Amino acid sequence: MWIDCYTLPKNQGIRCEHCGTYIRNIFVFHFDNGFSLKCGVDCIR
C-alpha cells in the first residue's frame, strides 16, 4: 500500500469516498490489489 496526497485549488473539491464530506485536501490510498480510495485528511481519523 502507498499513499498520495494533494490539495485542490480554491472553489474546487470532491466528495470523500469514505463518508461523503466535501473535501479539498485529499489522501489517496493505493492498495496492492489495485483498489484506491480518496479520503479527506480529517475523515481518516
N, C-alpha and C positions, 0 to 999 in steps of 0.2 A: 504494500500500500504506500502511496505517496500523496502529498497534499500540495495544492497550488492555491495561491490567494491573490486577489486583485480587488481594486475599487473602481466602480463605475463612475462616470462623470456626473456632475450635479444635474438634477432633474431626470436622471435615468436610473433604473433599477429593475430588479426581478423579484419573483416570489421565492421564498425559501422552499426547497423541495421536501423539507422535513416538517415544517409547521405552517407554511403559507404566509409568513410575515414578509412585508415589503422590505427588501434589503439593498444596500449599495456596496457594503464590504462583504466580499464573498470568499468562502473557503470551498474548494473543490476537492473532494476526497476521491481518489482514483484507486479502486481495488484491483487486486491481481486477476480477478475473473472478468475484467473488462467493464464492470459496473462503475459509474461515477455518480456522486451526489453533491449538488450545490446547496450549501448551507450558510446561513448568516453567522457572523462572528459571535453574537450573543446567543444564537439558537443552539450552539453545540454544548452549552453548559448544561 
